[in-house]
Amino acid sequence: MTAPKGSKTLRLGVAGLGTVGGGLLKLIARQDELRLPGRLVVTAVSARNKSRNRGVDISKLRWVDDPVELATADDVDVVVELIGGSDGPAKLTVEAALKAGKPVITANKALIAEHGIEMAELAEKHNAHLLFEAAVAGAIPIVRAIRNSLSGVVVQRVSGILNGTCNYILSEMLRTGAAYESVLAEAQRLGYAESDPYLDVSGMDAAHKVLILASIAFGARPDFSQVQVEGVDQIEAMDISLANKFDYRIKLVAEAFRAKDGVRCRVAPVLVQKEHPLAQVNGPLNAVVVEGEPVGRLTFTGPGAGAGPTAAAVMGDLARLFEGPATPPLGKPAKELAALITAAKGTADQGSFFIGAKLADKPGVFAALTEELAEAGVSIDKLIQESAGDTGAAPVAIMTHPCPRASVEKALAKVAELKITADTPRLLRIETRA
């Protein structure tokens, strides 16, 4: 099939041929089945290993060892950066392309989260597109939705499940009752988790993504140092089981919201009511909830990772290049973005909390725990204590009435001094809104 008369052809240089890069080449080969307003032609590619089997023929494509050289090549109109990483070759490649006035499409959430202002300023200075739909939530077009479709909405909160690996782990721990370590190993076997899962299970991956959404939704300068981050690697099957008995689910929730002192941005395991939209999202799926006036609550759900979904998001950005001139990458011009402020963790958090622990099977330990909570001004709302059985440690779960997080932390510090628990208690925030 040939391009319609008068349509435009864009020559692509693809830097990075991993899972997403290979998926993109396959999708470009099927572009006649899509609804693009022009043609895409891959003229050059770059990656670390030329001989790796990627499931797609690259023998007829010009190979470039240095991605920065690819970015400035005369036969490349658009640079697609799929290398990954906040610095190094990825950053140098994007900078070179933008300085040359070339559009850049990237799936690199770390680069945008940690160097977003710098990259946006370069793009605006050289009047170049910088598009990164694929950096957040895979196939869910949430970046475009917030930046464009919802530009007339006063956003109050953006929250979501932005890491499929963690969501799969927590979902399977609930479904099977298996321990974190065994479910993580299964996730790695299925390809949902990397051999080194740190970025996922630590919450860092979700933190990069929610910071990008916060910047666009609130017109804020992305500052990764201001994001509060907790992961899922300390969550136990016992916590998930006891939370379920309270009719709550534990999810790794990434959120950004308006506060008195600016915009807060955080990632942490949170208890959500089983009726909450995020509680219904299981397995490796992602979901984003946008709340604002005058639309209320909007929920977006879909696959958040993998070759197909991410490549489809890249293709969506490529289609945007046919539509007209570049616009500010972060919604507003970089110089107009306000500072993103977060209150100090612990001192400003107010709400209800979940405490999960294993109490030593000794007389008086439960009374000691509740006394320390009362002494710190923490009132118990609900409580479950199970038999120690043969383990010598009794699982206990407590839900508190609203109180300062600092008060709960003070009580648990005293509990640690008493050595009445067989483990380190988990302290999780409870999302009380359905």
N, C-alpha and C positions, 0 to 999 in steps of 0.2 A: 504494500500500500504506500502510495506517495503522499506527501503533505499537500493539503489544499493550496491552491494558488494564493500567494500573498502571505501564507503562514510563515512563521519564523522558525529557524533551526538554531538550537543551542548546542554548542560543543562542550562536553563535560570532561573535566579531569577529576578522577576519583582517587582520593588518597586514603588508603586503608581498605583492605579486602578481606576482612574477617567475616563473621556471620552476617552482619548487616550489609557490608559491601558486596558480598556474593549475592545476597538476596536482592539488592538493588539492581545489579547487572541482569539478573534473571527477569526482574520486573520490567526493566527497560526493553528487553528483548520482546516483551509482550505488549508494548505500548499501543499497538494497533487496536487492542481490545479495551483500551482506556479512553478517557475523555479529555485528553490534553489539547490545548489550543495551538500546539505547535509540535515540532519534532525534537527529540533528544538523541544526540549522537555522542557516544563515549569515544574520545580521541586519545586519551592517555590515562594510565593508571600507575599507582605507586603503592608499594607495601614492603614489609621487611623481608619476605620470602617469596621469590619469584616462582619457585617450583612446587609450592604447596598446592594440593588438590582442593579446589574450591567448588567443585561441582558445576563449573561454568567455564567455557572456553575463552581464555584471554590471549590466546596466541596471536591473534590479529590486531591486538591493541598495542599501542606504543607503550613500552615500559620505561618508567623513570625511577631511578634509584632514590633520588632526593625529592621529597614531596614539595619542598620550597621551590625547586626548579620547575616542578609541574605547575605550581600556582602561578608562575610568571610566564609560562610558555605561550607563544603566539597562537597556537592552535587550540587553546583552552579559553572558552568564554566564561565558564562557571566552574567554581571549585567546590567539590563535595568532600568535606572533611569527616572521615569516619575512623580516624586513628585512635582517638580517645586520649584522656589525660589532660590535666589542667595546664601543663607546661610542655617544654620540649618541642618535638617536631610538630605536634598539633597546633600549638600556639604560634610557632614561627610560620607555619603554612597559612594559617588564617590571616595573620598580620600581613604577609607578603601579598596575598590575594587582595585584601581590602585596600592596601596602599596602591595597588595597581588599578583600583577602581572596579574590581571584578566581584560579582555576586558570590557569596559564600552560603552554602547550605551545610549545616552541621547537626550531628546527633550528640554532641559533646556537652553533657550537662555540667561536668566539672569545670570546663573552660568558661562557660557562660556564667556559672555561679560565682566563680572566683575571680574572673577577669571581665565580667560583663560590661562594666562602665568603660573600661579601656577599649574593648572591642567595639562597643556601640559608638564611642567617640570617633574611632577610626572610620567606621562605616559611614557615619554622618558627614565627616570631613570630606570623604572621597565619593559621597553620593552613591554608595554601593549597598546592595541588599545584604543583610545578615539575618538569615532565617534559621530557626532551631526548633521547629515543631517536634521533631523526632527526639529531642532531648528530654521530653517529659511525657510519660504515660503512653508511649508507643503509638498505637493506632487511634487513641482518643485525641481528637483535634482541640485540645484544651487551651494551648497557647493562642491559637488563632481565635478561639471562641472568646477568651477573656480580653485579648488585645483589640479585637475588631468587633465581633458580634455583640459583646457585652460592654462596649465602650460607653454606652449610655446608662449603665447601672452603677449605683454607688455601692461598691462591694464592701461588706462588713467582715466576711470570713471566707477563706478558701481552705478546705481541709480534704484529706483523702488518704487512700491507700496507694502509695506510689512506688512500692517495691514488691514485685510479684514473688520473689524468693521468700521474703519474710511472711507474706500472706499465705503462701503455700505451707510453710513450716507451721505457723500457728493454726491453720485450718486442719492440717493433718494431726497435730497434737490433740486437738479437740475431738476429731473423728475417731482416732485410734487409741488415744490414751498413751501413746508412745512418748519416750523421753526426747528432749531436744536433740541430743547428739545423734540418735538413730534416725530421726526424721530429716535432719540436715544431711546425713549420709545418703539417704534415699533421694533427696532433692538434687544432690550432686550427681547421682547415678542417672537421674532422668534429664539432666541438663538444665534444671531450674536454678541451680547454684553453681558458682565457679569453684574450681579446685581450692582457690583461696577466697573464701566467702566474706572476708572482713568488711569490704565496702557495703555489702548488702546487710549483713546481720548487725553491724555496728550502728546502722541508721544513717550513715554518711551519704549513701546513694539517694535516699529519700530526701535528705536535707538539701542536697544540691538542687533537686527538682522543685521542692516547695519554695526555695529562695527565689528561683526564677519566676514562679507563679506570683509570689509576693511582690516582686519588683514590678511586674506588669499590672497586677490587680490594684496596687496601692500607689503607683508612681513613686516607688522607693528605690534608693540606690542599693544594689545587692552588695552586702557585706557579710561574707560567710562566717567571719569571726563572731557575729552576733546571733548565730543560730544555735539554739539549745538542742543537743542531740543525745538521745539514749537509744540503745539497740534492743534486740530481743534475746541476746545470748544468755541472759540470766533468768529468763522465764522458765519455770518448771511445769511439767504436766499437771502437777498438783494445783498450781495456781489457775490453770485453764479449767480444770475440772470443778474447782470450788467456785470460780467466777460464774461458770455455767449454772451452778445450783442457785445462784442469785439471779439467774436469767440475764446474764451479761456475757459478752464475748470480749476477748482480749485481741486487740488489733494494733499494729504499728501505725499510728496516725501521724501524718505530717500536716501541720496547719499554720496558717498565718492569719492574724486578725487585728483589727483596730483596738488599741488600748489608749488609756489616758495620756501616756507618754510617747505615743507614736504607733508603730507597727511591731507586733511580736511575732516571732517565727520560731517554731520548735517541732521536734520529732521525738516521739516516745511511745512505748506501749501504753495503751489506754483501754479502760473498760468502757464498752458502749452497750447500751440496751439492745436486746436481741431484735427489737423492732426498728432500730436505727438503720438508715440506708447502708452504712458501711458494714454493719453486722451481717448483711446478706451477701457480701462479696467474698467468695471463697476461692481456694486454689491460687493459681498464679495471676489472677485477674487484678486489674487496677480500677480505682474509682476516684472521682473528684467531685466534691460537693461545693458549689458556689452559692453563697447567701448574700443577698443585697436588695436594695430598693430600686425600682418598684416591682421586682420579679419574684421575690421570696427565695425559695430554695430550688436550685437546679442540680440534678445528679447526672454525671457522665460515667459510663462504665464500659470497659472493654479490655482486650489484651494489651498489656503494657510493655512487652518485651518480645524478643525473637526476631528472626530474619524477616518474616513477612510483614508483621505489624509495623516494625520500625522502618523498613524500606518503603512501605506505603505512606508513612508520614513524610519521609524524604521526598517522595514523588509529589505529595501535596504542596510542599514548598517549591519544588521545581515548577509546578504548574503556575504558582503565584508569579514567577518571573515573567511570564507572558502578559501579565495583566497591567503593568504600568510601572512608574518610577518607584524607587525605594522610599520607604517610610522609616521613622525611628525604630530601631530593633526592639526597644523596650517599651514601646507605646508612646511615651513622651520623649522629647529631646533629652539627651543625657544630662545637660546642664540644668534642666528643670526638675530632675528627680530629687526627692527629699531624702533625708537621712532615715535609715531603718533603725529603729531603737528597740531594744528589748530590755525589760526589767531584769534585775539580778535574780537568778534562779533561787527558789526557796523562800526568799524574803517576801516576794510579792505574790506568790501563788496562793490563791484562796479557792477552796472547793472541797469536794468530798473525795476520800481516798480509800484505796484497797490495800490492805496489809496481808501478805501471805507469808507464813512461816511454819516451821516444824518445832514444836515445843518439846523440850526434854521431858521424858515421862517420869516426873518427880512431883511429889506433893507441893502445892503452893505456887508452881510456876505460872499457871494461868492467872491466878490472882495478882502475881507480881507484874505480869504484862499489863493487865487492865489498870492496876494502880499507877503505873508509870504513864499510861495514856491520860488518865484522869488528872494526874499531877501536872501534866503539860497542857491541860485544858482541852483535851481531845475527847469528844463524846462518841460513843459507839452507837451506830444505827442498827447494823445487822451483824450477826456472828454465826460462824459454823465451826464446830470443833469435832474432829473425827478421832476414832480410836487409834492408839499407837500400834496396836497389834503386836507383831513380833519385831517391829523396827526400833522400838525404844524411843520413838519421836512421834508426837501427835500432830497431824496437819491441822492448822487453824487458819481461818480467813475472817477478816474484819472489814466491814465497810463503815466509815466514819460519817458523822454529820459534817456539814461545811465547817471548815476551820483553816487556819494558815498551814501550808505545807511545812513551814519551819517548825511548827509545834509538834507535828508528827515525827519529823526528823529528830527533834530533841528527845522525844520519848524513846525512839528506837535506839538512839545512842546510849541512853541509860540501860536499855534492855541488853545491849551488847556487853556493857560492863558487868551485868549480872550473870552473863553466860547461861541464860536459861533457854536458848534456842539451839537446835542442832544444825542450823544453817544461817545464812545471812538473810534476814527478812527482805521481801520485795515490797516496794512502795510504788503503787501505780495510781495515777489520777483517774477519776471516774467522770465520764462525760454524762451529765445528768439530763441533757436535752435529748428527747427522742428524735 
